[in-house]
Amino acid sequence: MKDITEVVKSIKKLPPMPAVVNKILRIANDPSTSAKSMIKVIELDQNITANVLKLCNSSYYALPKKVASLSDAVVYLGNQTLVDMVLAGFSADMMGGESNGYLMKSGQLWEHSVTCATLAKEIAKAANCSDAQIAYSSGLMHDIGKVIMDKFLAEEVEEISKKAEKEDRAFDEIEKEVIGFTHAEIGAMLTREWGLPEEIINAIKYHHAPEEAPEGSKVVYVVHIADALSAMFGFSSGIDGLAYDFSATALDVLGIDEKQLYSMAPALIETVFNATNMLG
Amino acid sequence: MNKRIIVGIADMSVSTSQDTELVTYALGSCIGITVYDPLLRIGGLLHIMLPHSFKSKPDEEVNPYMFGDLGLPLLFDEMLKHGAMKVRLVVKIAGGADRMQKKQVFNVGERNITFVKEFFHNCNLKIVSEAVGGTRSRTVIMDINTGKVIIKSPGIRELEL
């Protein structure tokens, strides 16, 4: 078992979430937010602005002319895409490295996260959830705890993996048993420290056990399903693989039937490829 | 050093080049099917996502390699086109992992395995070796020169199929 105060220390050591990202998350879901006020927020951070412009000019969008400013970007892409770009750029910085604990090569955790976010957004729309943007952000951040968990796991990972396989139990259950906490719990602690909205924190904390989440939010179920789909389609190549429980009620809660999800698969995969190519 | 041809998700490749290996990365619920003609040393690898094809819209163009029912016949066609003979084909499969669950939902891996096994049974072709099911992700590497198929999963020793 590891000492939770060590985790808190590690969280404090991480660079804080850029104020811009936090602000964007807060205003993104407010329909009264104007493009102008969004631009004002993003402009405050030079790195993020440069990142967004680079993405806008990538071949994926094939825009008719070079985008030189954020106001051009909004005209071509709309508010929502701009928000996605800000978040995806930030998460690439946070999650782009390799993981010794989960045995992932550099970029794999981030690729999984973008895939999950992209799927979450589409699933939220299919389930008529009003907060597709929150679903995207939650999907992007759901495994952020793995960044911290990584070093606590490094020595024990083989034991955890073997135990999970031998006893036919979920990887996070054994994480809790051996380490004392799960990547989902750490993710929630970290994002609470960052001051993210409660709905996102809950989606992160309960993404492997959506039934345990405080009632009311469908986003946690959306992320649960998106995470599972990403793993099924090969976008989760760590040592934990697919070794997590799938909630028996998730599809019912969202009123989505399984066939409907599969019929979305070809288009979903196309969207995911575009998103990861664009940002990769 | 072998040349590497990467077979993506919902993708297929057949090769006759002896200095080549076919690779498909990180199969989750998807299945990688390798076929090999040892006499002519021709190998093929198909990476399917789902067992049965469908169209979301009537006029939609589907990628046949995404689905078992469309992709597998194409894999055969391509092998035979290169001179391979069905009786000589060595078939191996890998993938078909699933989330853990109490209720039989979302078991694409299991349904993929069932479909592929039935398909080969109906063709009177034996699957000589397999690494399917469970919860691990698998990378498949096939050497065209020898027909050797290697499976890699994070955290465990690689295995020859």
Interface residues (C-beta under 8 A of the other chain):
Chain A: Y102 L103 M104 V157 E158 S161 A164 E165 D168 R169 A170 A228 A231 M232 F233 G234 F235 S236 S237 G238 I239 G241 L242 A243 Y244 D245 F246 A248 L251 E258 Y262 S263 M264 A265 P266 A267 I269
Chain B: I9 A10 Y25 A26 L27 G28 S29 C30 M49 L50 F54 S56 V62 N63 M66 A97 D98 R99 M100 Q101 K102 K103 V105 F106 V108 G109 G134 T135 R136 S137 T139 S153 P154 G155
